[in-house]
Amino acid sequence: MSNISPEVEALVRNFVGRLIAAIEADVARRLHGVVASALGAAAASAAAPRQSAGKKSAVDRPVRRKVRVSRELAAARKLQGQYLGALRGLKPADHARVKALAHEKGLPAAIKLAHSIKR
């Protein structure tokens, strides 16, 4: 015999039923996406189940264009990455020294100082 009241048991059964329905819907949505990408958009759209107006499937999403980065921006990002990498592992006092030098003389000098401190 169970010590669970009928109200609690009904709540648990309701919750489990909703959980199973949500999981099944998610699996169906994912499976549809896999089939659509395997067969191509045209073949899959004929067999596609209707979706709510707000949601888009993987097939309906627009393709992102590749962002072109100028040489100057690429060089600045590379320098910033080197600077952050050089700061990593420094003690707080050394970190402050390097940061002050970066503001005063620029990133190349700060990177040079940081590498000399690490050694």
OpenMM code with the backbone's topology and positions (N, CA, C; nanometers):
from openmm import Vec3, app, unit

residues = "MET SER ASN ILE SER PRO GLU VAL GLU ALA LEU VAL ARG ASN PHE VAL GLY ARG LEU ILE ALA ALA ILE GLU ALA ASP VAL ALA ARG ARG LEU HIS GLY VAL VAL ALA SER ALA LEU GLY ALA ALA ALA ALA SER ALA ALA ALA PRO ARG GLN SER ALA GLY LYS LYS SER ALA VAL ASP ARG PRO VAL ARG ARG LYS VAL ARG VAL SER ARG GLU LEU ALA ALA ALA ARG LYS LEU GLN GLY GLN TYR LEU GLY ALA LEU ARG GLY LEU LYS PRO ALA ASP HIS ALA ARG VAL LYS ALA LEU ALA HIS GLU LYS GLY LEU PRO ALA ALA ILE LYS LEU ALA HIS SER ILE LYS ARG".split()
positions = [
    Vec3(0.0817, -0.1182, 0.0000),
    Vec3(0.0000, 0.0000, 0.0000),
    Vec3(0.0865, 0.1251, 0.0000),
    Vec3(0.0391, 0.2258, -0.0686),
    Vec3(0.1140, 0.3487, -0.0813),
    Vec3(0.0645, 0.4516, 0.0193),
    Vec3(0.1577, 0.5325, 0.0684),
    Vec3(0.1231, 0.6378, 0.1634),
    Vec3(0.0976, 0.7716, 0.0937),
    Vec3(0.0938, 0.7718, -0.0385),
    Vec3(0.0754, 0.8952, -0.1154),
    Vec3(-0.0743, 0.9226, -0.1294),
    Vec3(-0.1122, 1.0470, -0.1070),
    Vec3(-0.2538, 1.0841, -0.1191),
    Vec3(-0.2947, 1.0835, -0.2668),
    Vec3(-0.4215, 1.0644, -0.2950),
    Vec3(-0.4683, 1.0618, -0.4343),
    Vec3(-0.4444, 1.1935, -0.5077),
    Vec3(-0.4485, 1.3060, -0.4363),
    Vec3(-0.4245, 1.4356, -0.5006),
    Vec3(-0.2811, 1.4466, -0.5501),
    Vec3(-0.1868, 1.4036, -0.4635),
    Vec3(-0.0457, 1.4098, -0.5012),
    Vec3(-0.0191, 1.3137, -0.6164),
    Vec3(-0.0777, 1.1956, -0.6091),
    Vec3(-0.0591, 1.0976, -0.7158),
    Vec3(-0.1135, 1.1511, -0.8485),
    Vec3(-0.2260, 1.2204, -0.8456),
    Vec3(-0.2833, 1.2787, -0.9668),
    Vec3(-0.1930, 1.3881, -1.0216),
    Vec3(-0.1362, 1.4702, -0.9336),
    Vec3(-0.0430, 1.5754, -0.9770),
    Vec3(0.0800, 1.5153, -1.0430),
    Vec3(0.1338, 1.4091, -0.9824),
    Vec3(0.2530, 1.3450, -1.0375),
    Vec3(0.2215, 1.2839, -1.1739),
    Vec3(0.1089, 1.2166, -1.1865),
    Vec3(0.0708, 1.1569, -1.3145),
    Vec3(0.0521, 1.2648, -1.4215),
    Vec3(-0.0100, 1.3763, -1.3854),
    Vec3(-0.0290, 1.4872, -1.4788),
    Vec3(0.1064, 1.5427, -1.5233),
    Vec3(0.1970, 1.5627, -1.4271),
    Vec3(0.3303, 1.6147, -1.4583),
    Vec3(0.4055, 1.5202, -1.5504),
    Vec3(0.4046, 1.3927, -1.5187),
    Vec3(0.4760, 1.2945, -1.6006),
    Vec3(0.4172, 1.2901, -1.7414),
    Vec3(0.2855, 1.2975, -1.7525),
    Vec3(0.2221, 1.2989, -1.8843),
    Vec3(0.2641, 1.4187, -1.9670),
    Vec3(0.2671, 1.5353, -1.9044),
    Vec3(0.3101, 1.6568, -1.9756),
    Vec3(0.4568, 1.6489, -2.0139),
    Vec3(0.5398, 1.5943, -1.9246),
    Vec3(0.6823, 1.5813, -1.9525),
    Vec3(0.7058, 1.4886, -2.0712),
    Vec3(0.6368, 1.3769, -2.0741),
    Vec3(0.6508, 1.2829, -2.1850),
    Vec3(0.6067, 1.3478, -2.3155),
    Vec3(0.4964, 1.4221, -2.3127),
    Vec3(0.4487, 1.4892, -2.4335),
    Vec3(0.5493, 1.5933, -2.4826),
    Vec3(0.6093, 1.6665, -2.3905),
    Vec3(0.7085, 1.7674, -2.4291),
    Vec3(0.8319, 1.7015, -2.4894),
    Vec3(0.8774, 1.5929, -2.4309),
    Vec3(0.9950, 1.5228, -2.4823),
    Vec3(0.9658, 1.4649, -2.6200),
    Vec3(0.8488, 1.4053, -2.6379),
    Vec3(0.8125, 1.3501, -2.7687),
    Vec3(0.8057, 1.4596, -2.8749),
    Vec3(0.7525, 1.5746, -2.8399),
    Vec3(0.7436, 1.6857, -2.9358),
    Vec3(0.8827, 1.7348, -2.9734),
    Vec3(0.9725, 1.7422, -2.8756),
    Vec3(1.1092, 1.7857, -2.9025),
    Vec3(1.1821, 1.6856, -2.9912),
    Vec3(1.1644, 1.5579, -2.9637),
    Vec3(1.2283, 1.4546, -3.0459),
    Vec3(1.1747, 1.4609, -3.1887),
    Vec3(1.0443, 1.4797, -3.2042),
    Vec3(0.9861, 1.4892, -3.3376),
    Vec3(1.0399, 1.6106, -3.4128),
    Vec3(1.0530, 1.7228, -3.3429),
    Vec3(1.1069, 1.8443, -3.4061),
    Vec3(1.2511, 1.8232, -3.4499),
    Vec3(1.3319, 1.7628, -3.3641),
    Vec3(1.4722, 1.7380, -3.3997),
    Vec3(1.4834, 1.6389, -3.5145),
    Vec3(1.4033, 1.5351, -3.5102),
    Vec3(1.4057, 1.4347, -3.6158),
    Vec3(1.3653, 1.4962, -3.7490),
    Vec3(1.2653, 1.5827, -3.7466),
    Vec3(1.2241, 1.6515, -3.8684),
    Vec3(1.3396, 1.7343, -3.9248),
    Vec3(1.4127, 1.8031, -3.8390),
    Vec3(1.5266, 1.8830, -3.8845),
    Vec3(1.6346, 1.7977, -3.9485),
    Vec3(1.6616, 1.6827, -3.8897),
    Vec3(1.7642, 1.5931, -3.9449),
    Vec3(1.7207, 1.5393, -4.0802),
    Vec3(1.5949, 1.4971, -4.0892),
    Vec3(1.5432, 1.4445, -4.2155),
    Vec3(1.5432, 1.5543, -4.3215),
    Vec3(1.5037, 1.6750, -4.2824),
    Vec3(1.4998, 1.7866, -4.3771),
    Vec3(1.6380, 1.8175, -4.4304),
    Vec3(1.7382, 1.8159, -4.3455),
    Vec3(1.8726, 1.8455, -4.3934),
    Vec3(1.9283, 1.7304, -4.4766),
    Vec3(1.8870, 1.6071, -4.4472),
    Vec3(1.9345, 1.4929, -4.5240),
    Vec3(1.8702, 1.4879, -4.6622),
    Vec3(1.7435, 1.5189, -4.6716),
    Vec3(1.6719, 1.5091, -4.7989),
    Vec3(1.6763, 1.6377, -4.8795),
    Vec3(1.7074, 1.7456, -4.8161),
    Vec3(1.7056, 1.8743, -4.8844),
    Vec3(1.5762, 1.9459, -4.8521),
    Vec3(1.5749, 2.0745, -4.8685),
    Vec3(1.4612, 2.1570, -4.8277),
    Vec3(1.3363, 2.1278, -4.9096),
    Vec3(1.3486, 2.1021, -5.0390),
    Vec3(1.2311, 2.0840, -5.1240),
    Vec3(1.1565, 1.9559, -5.0904),
    Vec3(1.2284, 1.8466, -5.0734),
    Vec3(1.1634, 1.7187, -5.0460),
    Vec3(1.1035, 1.7163, -4.9062),
    Vec3(1.1688, 1.7809, -4.8112),
    Vec3(1.1227, 1.7787, -4.6733),
    Vec3(1.0053, 1.8724, -4.6504),
    Vec3(0.9947, 1.9798, -4.7290),
    Vec3(0.8872, 2.0761, -4.7055),
    Vec3(0.7505, 2.0156, -4.7369),
    Vec3(0.7440, 1.9189, -4.8281),
    Vec3(0.6173, 1.8556, -4.8601),
    Vec3(0.5666, 1.7714, -4.7435),
    Vec3(0.6580, 1.7090, -4.6696),
    Vec3(0.6187, 1.6227, -4.5591),
    Vec3(0.6306, 1.6919, -4.4242),
    Vec3(0.6598, 1.8217, -4.4245),
    Vec3(0.6846, 1.8931, -4.2994),
    Vec3(0.5547, 1.9142, -4.2228),
    Vec3(0.5579, 1.8883, -4.0920),
    Vec3(0.4399, 1.9187, -4.0111),
    Vec3(0.4281, 2.0693, -3.9911),
    Vec3(0.3068, 2.1166, -3.9692),
    Vec3(0.2864, 2.2601, -3.9480),
    Vec3(0.3459, 2.3019, -3.8148),
    Vec3(0.4101, 2.4180, -3.8170),
    Vec3(0.4694, 2.4718, -3.6952),
    Vec3(0.3946, 2.5977, -3.6564),
    Vec3(0.4157, 2.6396, -3.5330),
    Vec3(0.3538, 2.7641, -3.4901),
    Vec3(0.4149, 2.8793, -3.5685),
    Vec3(0.3428, 2.9888, -3.5786),
    Vec3(0.3845, 3.1005, -3.6632),
    Vec3(0.5150, 3.1625, -3.6170),
    Vec3(0.5466, 3.1575, -3.4886),
    Vec3(0.6657, 3.2243, -3.4374),
    Vec3(0.7936, 3.1461, -3.4535),
    Vec3(0.7855, 3.0154, -3.4720),
    Vec3(0.9065, 2.9337, -3.4779),
    Vec3(0.9461, 2.9067, -3.6216),
    Vec3(1.0774, 2.9053, -3.6450),
    Vec3(1.1305, 2.8719, -3.7758),
    Vec3(1.2120, 2.7450, -3.7645),
    Vec3(1.2033, 2.6605, -3.8635),
    Vec3(1.2840, 2.5392, -3.8622),
    Vec3(1.4232, 2.5722, -3.9137),
    Vec3(1.5121, 2.4750, -3.9062),
    Vec3(1.6487, 2.4963, -3.9515),
    Vec3(1.6527, 2.5251, -4.1008),
    Vec3(1.5549, 2.4745, -4.1753),
    Vec3(1.5510, 2.4954, -4.3195),
    Vec3(1.5097, 2.6384, -4.3522),
    Vec3(1.4228, 2.6986, -4.2716),
    Vec3(1.3695, 2.8315, -4.2990),
    Vec3(1.4629, 2.9448, -4.2598),
    Vec3(1.5609, 2.9172, -4.1785),
    Vec3(1.6487, 3.0245, -4.1298),
    Vec3(1.7357, 3.0795, -4.2424),
    Vec3(1.7567, 3.2099, -4.2441),
    Vec3(1.8436, 3.2675, -4.3469),
    Vec3(1.9900, 3.2321, -4.3199),
    Vec3(2.0661, 3.2246, -4.4248),
    Vec3(2.2079, 3.1931, -4.4136),
    Vec3(2.2817, 3.3202, -4.3763),
    Vec3(2.3679, 3.3094, -4.2771),
    Vec3(2.4458, 3.4276, -4.2381),
    Vec3(2.5558, 3.4523, -4.3404),
    Vec3(2.5738, 3.5785, -4.3728),
    Vec3(2.6814, 3.6107, -4.4656),
    Vec3(2.8120, 3.6211, -4.3886),
    Vec3(2.9204, 3.5920, -4.4548),
    Vec3(3.0509, 3.5994, -4.3916),
    Vec3(3.0915, 3.7462, -4.3790),
    Vec3(3.1299, 3.7846, -4.2606),
    Vec3(3.1680, 3.9231, -4.2366),
    Vec3(3.3125, 3.9428, -4.2816),
    Vec3(3.3328, 4.0409, -4.3639),
    Vec3(3.4685, 4.0695, -4.4105),
    Vec3(3.5370, 4.1613, -4.3101),
    Vec3(3.6572, 4.1245, -4.2744),
    Vec3(3.7339, 4.1995, -4.1759),
    Vec3(3.8520, 4.2636, -4.2473),
    Vec3(3.8708, 4.3923, -4.2233),
    Vec3(3.9825, 4.4616, -4.2872),
    Vec3(4.1147, 4.4147, -4.2271),
    Vec3(4.2216, 4.4387, -4.2983),
    Vec3(4.3540, 4.3995, -4.2490),
    Vec3(4.3883, 4.4726, -4.1199),
    Vec3(4.3479, 4.5977, -4.1121),
    Vec3(4.3765, 4.6763, -3.9918),
    Vec3(4.3046, 4.6184, -3.8703),
    Vec3(4.1772, 4.5816, -3.8890),
    Vec3(4.1004, 4.5240, -3.7791),
    Vec3(4.1566, 4.3882, -3.7386),
    Vec3(4.1955, 4.3085, -3.8364),
    Vec3(4.2537, 4.1768, -3.8064),
    Vec3(4.3837, 4.1925, -3.7283),
    Vec3(4.4653, 4.2905, -3.7675),
    Vec3(4.5913, 4.3140, -3.6973),
    Vec3(4.5663, 4.3635, -3.5553),
    Vec3(4.4663, 4.4510, -3.5389),
    Vec3(4.4336, 4.5020, -3.4057),
    Vec3(4.3823, 4.3897, -3.3162),
    Vec3(4.2997, 4.3011, -3.3719),
    Vec3(4.2496, 4.1883, -3.2925),
    Vec3(4.3621, 4.0931, -3.2534),
    Vec3(4.4546, 4.0707, -3.3443),
    Vec3(4.5679, 3.9832, -3.3152),
    Vec3(4.6533, 4.0428, -3.2039),
    Vec3(4.6787, 4.1714, -3.2124),
    Vec3(4.7586, 4.2396, -3.1098),
    Vec3(4.6875, 4.2357, -2.9745),
    Vec3(4.5565, 4.2569, -2.9747),
    Vec3(4.4791, 4.2514, -2.8510),
    Vec3(4.4844, 4.1113, -2.7912),
    Vec3(4.4775, 4.0092, -2.8742),
    Vec3(4.4870, 3.8713, -2.8258),
    Vec3(4.6223, 3.8419, -2.7654),
    Vec3(4.7271, 3.8919, -2.8287),
    Vec3(4.8620, 3.8722, -2.7742),
    Vec3(4.8762, 3.9423, -2.6393),
    Vec3(4.8165, 4.0611, -2.6291),
    Vec3(4.8220, 4.1368, -2.5046),
    Vec3(4.7500, 4.0620, -2.3930),
    Vec3(4.6289, 4.0141, -2.4215),
    Vec3(4.5533, 3.9411, -2.3199),
    Vec3(4.6231, 3.8117, -2.2810),
    Vec3(4.6830, 3.7448, -2.3779),
    Vec3(4.7578, 3.6234, -2.3482),
    Vec3(4.8804, 3.6515, -2.2636),
    Vec3(4.9444, 3.7643, -2.2884),
    Vec3(5.0621, 3.8005, -2.2104),
    Vec3(5.0246, 3.8361, -2.0668),
    Vec3(4.9061, 3.8953, -2.0468),
    Vec3(4.8616, 3.9311, -1.9120),
    Vec3(4.8249, 3.8084, -1.8292),
    Vec3(4.7819, 3.7036, -1.8967),
    Vec3(4.7371, 3.5825, -1.8269),
    Vec3(4.8528, 3.5234, -1.7459),
    Vec3(4.8249, 3.4951, -1.6222),
    Vec3(4.9246, 3.4324, -1.5366),
    Vec3(5.0133, 3.5295, -1.4611),
    Vec3(4.9983, 3.6590, -1.4881),
    Vec3(5.0796, 3.7568, -1.4144),
    Vec3(5.0185, 3.7825, -1.2774),
    Vec3(5.1036, 3.8184, -1.1835),
    Vec3(5.0556, 3.8564, -1.0508),
    Vec3(4.9866, 3.9921, -1.0617),
    Vec3(4.8969, 4.0229, -0.9696),
    Vec3(4.8213, 4.1486, -0.9793),
    Vec3(4.9087, 4.2732, -0.9898),
    Vec3(5.0192, 4.2769, -0.9185),
    Vec3(5.1067, 4.3947, -0.9244),
    Vec3(5.1713, 4.4063, -1.0626),
    Vec3(5.2161, 4.2936, -1.1170),
    Vec3(5.2764, 4.2944, -1.2509),
    Vec3(5.1707, 4.3271, -1.3566),
    Vec3(5.0508, 4.2755, -1.3361),
    Vec3(4.9389, 4.3028, -1.4270),
    Vec3(4.9134, 4.4531, -1.4331),
    Vec3(4.9141, 4.5189, -1.3188),
    Vec3(4.8913, 4.6632, -1.3128),
    Vec3(5.0036, 4.7394, -1.3834),
    Vec3(5.1279, 4.6927, -1.3643),
    Vec3(5.2425, 4.7572, -1.4312),
    Vec3(5.2279, 4.7500, -1.5830),
    Vec3(5.1945, 4.6307, -1.6327),
    Vec3(5.1820, 4.6104, -1.7768),
    Vec3(5.0655, 4.6925, -1.8316),
    Vec3(4.9556, 4.6961, -1.7578),
    Vec3(4.8393, 4.7719, -1.8019),
    Vec3(4.8716, 4.9218, -1.8093),
    Vec3(4.9444, 4.9714, -1.7104),
    Vec3(4.9825, 5.1132, -1.7111),
    Vec3(5.0722, 5.1445, -1.8303),
    Vec3(5.1657, 5.0539, -1.8600),
    Vec3(5.2542, 5.0742, -1.9744),
    Vec3(5.1763, 5.0690, -2.1054),
    Vec3(5.0737, 4.9839, -2.1122),
    Vec3(4.9916, 4.9748, -2.2335),
    Vec3(4.9203, 5.1070, -2.2586),
    Vec3(4.8716, 5.1699, -2.1529),
    Vec3(4.8039, 5.2987, -2.1689),
    Vec3(4.9030, 5.4087, -2.2041),
    Vec3(5.0235, 5.3958, -2.1522),
    Vec3(5.1233, 5.5010, -2.1730),
    Vec3(5.1934, 5.4892, -2.3079),
    Vec3(5.2440, 5.3685, -2.3405),
    Vec3(5.3273, 5.3533, -2.4601),
    Vec3(5.2684, 5.2623, -2.5673),
    Vec3(5.1575, 5.1951, -2.5367),
    Vec3(5.0949, 5.1111, -2.6379),
    Vec3(5.1095, 4.9626, -2.6096),
    Vec3(5.0364, 4.8844, -2.6852),
    Vec3(5.0325, 4.7403, -2.6626),
    Vec3(5.1637, 4.6679, -2.6942),
    Vec3(5.2349, 4.7014, -2.8020),
    Vec3(5.3597, 4.6280, -2.8281),
    Vec3(5.4604, 4.6373, -2.7124),
    Vec3(5.4728, 4.7550, -2.6529),
    Vec3(5.5649, 4.7708, -2.5400),
    Vec3(5.5149, 4.6934, -2.4186),
    Vec3(5.3854, 4.6938, -2.3973),
    Vec3(5.3277, 4.6214, -2.2842),
    Vec3(5.3454, 4.4710, -2.3004),
    Vec3(5.3294, 4.4216, -2.4222),
    Vec3(5.3481, 4.2783, -2.4472),
    Vec3(5.4925, 4.2392, -2.4215),
    Vec3(5.5831, 4.3234, -2.4647),
    Vec3(5.7264, 4.2972, -2.4440),
    Vec3(5.7579, 4.2916, -2.2949),
    Vec3(5.7055, 4.3857, -2.2175),
    Vec3(5.7279, 4.3878, -2.0731),
    Vec3(5.6683, 4.2639, -2.0073),
    Vec3(5.5468, 4.2270, -2.0464),
    Vec3(5.4813, 4.1115, -1.9870),
    Vec3(5.5598, 3.9830, -2.0123),
    Vec3(5.6128, 3.9689, -2.1337),
    Vec3(5.6919, 3.8501, -2.1636),
    Vec3(5.8229, 3.8499, -2.0858),
    Vec3(5.8806, 3.9669, -2.0627),
    Vec3(6.0052, 3.9711, -1.9847),
    Vec3(5.9803, 3.9412, -1.8383),
    Vec3(5.8630, 3.9768, -1.7861),
    Vec3(5.8289, 3.9475, -1.6477),
    Vec3(5.8049, 3.7987, -1.6281),
    Vec3(5.7430, 3.7346, -1.7241),
    Vec3(5.7104, 3.5929, -1.7131),
    Vec3(5.8347, 3.5055, -1.7080),
    Vec3(5.9397, 3.5490, -1.7678),
    Vec3(6.0613, 3.4665, -1.7746),
    Vec3(6.1418, 3.4737, -1.6497),
] * unit.nanometer
topology = app.Topology()
chain = topology.addChain("A")
for resn in residues:
    res = topology.addResidue(resn, chain)
    for name in ("N", "CA", "C"):
        topology.addAtom(name, app.Element.getBySymbol(name[0]), res)
